[in-house]
């Protein structure tokens, strides 16, 4: 358990270093709000702030009244807590409520009318299932309470642990965490792009593709001509036709993995800040 207070800047920065329960729906590609790529950008950069939508703000404002309503209905006394998985280093969960004995957890939602109606009928929206399963895995519990609060009253749905689902969830989170650790973006989907059809964009994009194709052709031609000049030099430095061909040498790169003294050292502490850049390619 962590004493970090949810919602603080310290807590927000800490969330970038783990996969939290609220990240699980995006990882499992059932989140209507965030794609795996958008979540990845939040983890690897600091320029993408973790913003609160109006719905999220409403949920935060109603969380305490909802928690009190849940306590009255169940007789449980619960508190917000931040928990970390005992064995899986990247898994954490910011819980809306957990009792002192750490035997019961509750996930509070103040959803729209459709989602609340589902809870009234004893069902949990699919987009929240990964979050609940993630929480149960982090806390090693067999069940979790889903509490849907409409601002005045709430409905409790008990969600049981599904080990088969959790096994796949952990696998997908491991894959996603590898993307984060290796600074490799996960596959992007249509929602990750803003479609541009205006004249200026189309004209500029087509011109870029034309220039890029010419550059690629010229690079290949330059390599071929370079190899021909080297072949014709008979291993001598040559001068002629406005070209000077000369043999040079430089130091080889240092293979830091071969230095015994560095084997157990964390070199990341010497690494500069992450660099953001744009990648552009034809499609």
Secondary structure as GFF3:
##gff-version 3
##sequence-region A 1 283
A	DSSP	alpha_helix	9	15	.	.	.	ID=ss1
A	DSSP	three_ten_helix	21	23	.	.	.	ID=ss2
A	DSSP	alpha_helix	24	27	.	.	.	ID=ss3
A	DSSP	alpha_helix	36	44	.	.	.	ID=ss4
A	DSSP	alpha_helix	54	74	.	.	.	ID=ss5
A	DSSP	beta_strand	78	84	.	.	.	ID=ss6
A	DSSP	beta_strand	92	99	.	.	.	ID=ss7
A	DSSP	beta_strand	105	109	.	.	.	ID=ss8
A	DSSP	alpha_helix	113	120	.	.	.	ID=ss9
A	DSSP	alpha_helix	126	139	.	.	.	ID=ss10
A	DSSP	beta_strand	143	149	.	.	.	ID=ss11
A	DSSP	beta_strand	154	160	.	.	.	ID=ss12
A	DSSP	alpha_helix	163	181	.	.	.	ID=ss13
A	DSSP	three_ten_helix	190	192	.	.	.	ID=ss14
A	DSSP	alpha_helix	199	232	.	.	.	ID=ss15
A	DSSP	beta_strand	238	240	.	.	.	ID=ss16
A	DSSP	beta_strand	243	245	.	.	.	ID=ss17
A	DSSP	three_ten_helix	256	258	.	.	.	ID=ss18
A	DSSP	three_ten_helix	260	262	.	.	.	ID=ss19
A	DSSP	three_ten_helix	267	270	.	.	.	ID=ss20
###
